[in-house]
Amino acid sequence: MLGAGIKLGITVTDTVPARLLDLSRIVSRAGRIPTGIDRVELAYLRAFLTETVPVFALVRTAWGFVLLDRQGCRALLDRLEGHVPWGKVDRLSSMRRNLPDARQRAEADLRRIAVARCLPFRLRHTLRRKLPQGTSYVNVGHANLNGHGLRATTNALGGPVAVLIHDTIPLDFPQFQRSGSVDRFRLMLDQVRQHASLILCNSEQTRRDVIRHMSVSGKVPETLVAGLGIEVPVPDPHPVFPDDFDPDKAYFVTIGTIEPRKNHMFLLDLWKEMATALPPDQIPQLLICGGRGWNNADVFARLDSDPMMGHHVFEMSGLTDGQIAALLRNARGALFPSHAEGFGLPPAEALAQGVQVICNDLEIYREILRDYPVYASIQDRYLWRKEILNMASGQKIGQIADKGFEAPSWRSHFNTVLSRL
């Protein structure tokens, strides 16, 4: 990720009077470990704050909208990065007892630093009163993309509306989604089609998928491919290991929320096969790094009761980027048997740290990661076991480091995007 104070060296022309960045998603997840989409929102906030173009932020809270100016955006970033603690819960937040404490405090702070607040039906009026005509609206978080909000920003500002679509997985793999999420995503995508002037896509595959789904309903807005930036996290100097884990023994890491699309069951089955066929000292260890998600009762049951747990397989959640980087540093490899991906940030970050990667043979991985990983179809269990054991028995750690994997940069991303806004 972009570190505080990093100069992007973005090359753009100040052609718009102001930029309005929607930060509804990242604020709604205050106090939680950032996901890939959260980190993209943070990257945009940092980048916009380095520009000379005036920057504002819009956040939908439990009590309507708040608008932040540059000073407010900086104050919010300081809190999101942990430099400044969230303040006290105010009266309005205390009335929303169903919200987590961190979100209550975050929304209270936003009301204290906002330059304007309004209920949803007043959003158009507030934006027109506070922002110059021609202001561009940018939403990269898959949040607050309902018809009312998009109409209000479009009608009030009269500038370009740019929306980043990360993937269309909910429509392409509905069997892996939460109840009701597929219909919500379909509605969101159609609202974007109707109101956005520019759709940003993180890959050519996403662009093709967006066009395929949107064209069924009507004309598709202009699309622009801009690959996401990859920043190599600084490893925590004091790695955190689970109880009974042996850091001197060969181990592998898999990273991602434990939800059906990530296919953790595949890895658990592989380790069960190795545990059955091999002596204990020849079985590598597996670190499963990620929080538990949804629709995955069978995997959760395995993690709770399988005899391998705590011996050959270990579950770790709530890790920071630095803690994961510390685990990767001495791993024999990182494993990604996902059924589908929108971009593939974790394997790209692993490769950028010089860690070997085995992943399912997905088109998106081929596009982003090129020929650096070992590609193995999840239909070929023998190949997965063979590659894992070959890496486990090797003497060298980080064997792809000398191949020179160059991670995509945020500078390139923003030079592409901001030249069009």
N, C-alpha and C positions, 0 to 999 in steps of 0.2 A: 504494500500500500504506500501511498504518498506520505512521506513524513512531514511533520510540521516544519515550515520554513523552506521546503524544497522549491527551487525555482524551475518551473517547467520549460521555460524558453518557448512559450507558445507564440506562434506567428499568426496573428489575426489582424484584421482591420476593424476599428471601432465603428461599425456600420449600424449598430442598434443603440437606441438611447439608454436601454437598461436590460437586464436579464432577471427573470423571476424563476427561481429554482424551487420545485416542490420537494419538501423534506418530510412529508407526512409519514412515510414508512419508517425512517430511521428514528424519528421521535416516538412513534408507537412502540418501538422495540427498545426503548431506553433501558439500560441496565442489563441487557442480554449480550451474549457474544455475537458480534456482527456476522451476518451471512454474506454470501457473495454479492447479492443485490444491495445490501446495506453498505458494503464497502465501495460499491460503485457510486452510491449517493454521496458518501464521504469524499470520494475522489473529485466529484463534480463541485462540491462545496469548496474544497481546498483550491481547486483550479480557478473557480470564479473569483475567489478572494484575491488571487494574484493579478487579476486583470484590472485595467483602468476603467472598463465599462462598469457603471453602477450596478450593484447586485442586491437583490432582495430575495427573501425566502418566504414561501407560503406553507403553512402547516395546518392540516385539519385536525382539530382536537375533539375531545368529547363534548365540548361546549362551543363548537363553531370554529371559525378560522382565525388565525393570528398571522400578521404580516411583520416580517423583520427587515430592517435595513442592513447596510453593510456592518455597522457596529453590532447589531443584534446577531447577524450571521456569525461574526467572529466570536461573540460570547457563547453562542450555541456550540460552535466547533470546539471551543475550550472545554466545554462540559462533556461533549461526546468523546473527546480524546482523554478525558480524565485529569486535565490540568486544573480544572475548577470543579468542585463538587456541586451536585444539584442542590437547590435551595429547599426551603421548607414547603410542605403541602399547604396550599391556600384553601379558602373556604369552598370555592367551587370544586376543586379536586377532591376534597374530603367528602363531597356529596356523591362521588363516583366510587363507592367502596369496592366495586367489582374490578377496578383497574389495579394492576400491580403498583406497589409503592413507588418504584422508580419512575413509572410513567406519570403518576400523580404529581410527583415533584418536578418532572421535566415540563409538563404542561403548565404548572404553576409558574415556573421560571420563565417560560415563553410569554405568558401574560404580563409578567413584570418588565420584560425587555422589548415587548412589541411596540411598533409604531402605530399599529391599528389592530382592532379586533372587530369581528362581526359574526352574526349568525349567517347560516348558509344563504338565506334569501337576500342578504345584503352584500354578498360577495362582489357582484358586478359593480355596484355603486362604489364600494370601498376601493377596489382596484382602480377604477376610473379616476377616483379622487386623489389617490396617493401615487400612482405611477404614470410616467409619461406615455403618450400614445406611441405605438410601435414597439413597446417592450416585448421581448420574446419570452415565452413560457416554456420551460424545460422540465420534463418529468421522466426520471430514469428508474423509478422505484416500483412500478406496477401497482401503485396505490393512488387513491383519490382520482381515479380515471372514470368517474361516472359522467353521464351526459350533462347533468346540471353544472358540475364544476368546469368541464371543458367548454360548455357554451358560455359560461360567465367569463372565463378568461379570454376566450376568443372575441366575444362581443365587446368586452371592456378595453382590451389592450390593442387590438388591431394589428398585432405583430405575429411573427411565425410561432407556431405551436409544434414543438419537437418532443416526441415520445420515444423512449428506448424500449424496444421489446426484446427481452432476453431469450425467450424461446416460446414455442407453442406446445410444449409437452403436455399440458392438461388436455388439449384436444387430440393429440396424437396417441397418448397413452392414458386414457381415462381410468383404466383399471388400477392405476397407482395413486389416484387422487383422493383427497378428502371428500366426504359427502357434500354435494352442492357446489363444489369448487369449479367443476367443468362448466356448468351453466353460467356462473359468474364470470369466468374467464372469457367465454364466448361473447357475452354481453359487453365486457370491457373492450375486447378486441374490435367489436363493431363500432363502439363509441369512438375509439381511436381512429378507425377508418373514416368516420364521418367528420371528425373535427380537427385532426392533426394535419398540418401542412407538410411535415417531414417525419418519417419513421426511421429511427436509428436502429440498426441491427448489429449485433456483436459478431456476426459471421455471415458468410455467404449462405450457409445452410439455413440459418434463421431467416434471412431475407427470402429465400425460396419458400420456406414454410409460411411466412407471413403473407406473401402474395397468394399462395395456394389457398389459404383459408379466407382471406379477405375478398378475393376476387369472386367468390361465390355470392357475396351480398351486394357488390357494386364496384365502383371505381376505387382503385387503391392509390393512396397518396404517394408522393415521391419517397423513395427509400434510399438509405445511405448506409453502407457497411463501414463500421469503425471497430476494429478489434479492441478488446479491453486491455488495459495495461496490467502488467504483472510486476509487483515489487517483492523482492526477496526479503522475508522477515528476518530480523536479527534474532538468532537463537538465544533463548534464556540461558544465562550462565549456570543455572542450577536446574537441570532437567528433573521433571517430576515423573516418577515411575510408580506403578501400582505395587501393592504388596505381593511378595513371592515372585516378582519379575526379575529375571537375570539379565542385566544390560550387557553382560559379556558374552551372552549366547546369541546366535543369529536370530534376528527378528525382522518382521515386516510390519508396515503401517498401512491402514486404510483410513481415509478421512472423509467425513460427510455425515449428514443427518441419517440416523438409522430409520429409513423409510423404504418402502418396497422397491422404488426405482433404483436405489443404490445396490440392491442385490446382495446384501450381507449373508443371506442364507447360502448362497453359492460358496462363499469363503468358509462358512462354518462346516459345510459338507466336505469341502476339500480337506480341511484340517481333521475332520473325523476320519476320513479315509487314510490320511497320513498317520494318524494316531493308531489306527488299526493295523497298518502294514509295517510300521517302522519302530525300531527301538526308541525309547523316550529321549535318549540323548541326541537323536538325529532329527527330531521334530522341531522345526523352527517355531518361534513364538510369533503371535499375531496380536498387534495392538489395534483395537477398534476405537478410533477417536471421533466422537460425535455424540450429540444428544439424541435421545429417543424421539421419534416422530410420530407417525400415525399409520393406521391400517396394517400393523405389523405384529400382530399378537403372536404368531408362530415364532418369529425371530426373537421377540422379547422373552418368550418362554424358554427358548434355547439358552439365551444369555443368562437367565435366572437359574437354570437347573442343569445344564449340560456339564458332565464331569470334567470336560476340558477347561472350563472356566476357572481362572486362577492358577492354572498349570501351564497350558499351552496357548490359551486365548485370554485376553484381558480387555475389559471395556473401560474406556476413559471418556468422561464428558466434561464440558465447561472449560476446556483448555484454551489459552490465548494463542495467537499466532506465533509468539515467541516460544511458547512451550512446545507447540507442534513442531516448529523448526528445530528445536533441540532434540526431539525424538527422531526426526528424519535424519539428522546429521550422521548418526551411526547405524541407521537401518540398512539392511541389505537391499531393500526395495520398497516401493509403494504400490499398492494393488487397487485397481479400480475396475470391478466387473459390472459397472452400471448398465442397465437396460437402455438408458437414454440420458443425454446430457445437453444442456443448452450452450455451454462454452467449455467447461473443464478447467476451472481455476486451480483446484488442488493438484491435479497431475502436472499442470504447467508450472506451478510453484515448486513442486518436488523436482522436476527436471532442472529448473533454474538453480536449485541448490546442489545439482550434481548427483541426484539420487536416481537410481534405476527405477523405471516404471513398467509395470505390466498392466495392460488395460484391454477391455473388450474392443473388438474391431469395429468401432463406430465411425461413421463418416465425419462427424464433428471433430473427433480426436485426430483423424488424418489431416483435416484442414488446419487445425490449430497447432498440433504437436509435431506434425510432419513425420519424419522417419526415426525420431528419437526413442519412442517407447518400444517395448516388445508387445506386438499386437497378438492377442489370442482370443479367438471366439469363445464365448461362454458355452458353446455347444461342444467344445473340445476340452473336456476336463483333464485328459491325459496331458495335453500340452501345458496347461496351467501348472499341474503338479510338477512336471519336468522342469519348467522354467523356474519355479519357486525353489525347488531343491538344488538346481544348478547355482542359483544366486546364493542360496544359503551356504553351500559348501565352498564358494569362492572365497578368496583371501582378501580381495580388494573391495572397499566400500566406496560408493559414489563412482561407479565405473563409467558413467557417461559424461563425467565432468570435462574430460579432455576433448569431447566432440563439439563443444562450443555452442550449446543450446542458447539462443538469444531470445529472451522473453520479450513479448510485445511491450511497447512502452506507452505510458500515459501521454507523453509528449506527442507521439504520433497520433494517438486517438484524438486529442483535443485540437491538434492542428487540422485534422480532417473535419471534426464536428463544428468547431467555432468559425471556420471559414465559410460555413453555410448558414450561420445564424446571425 
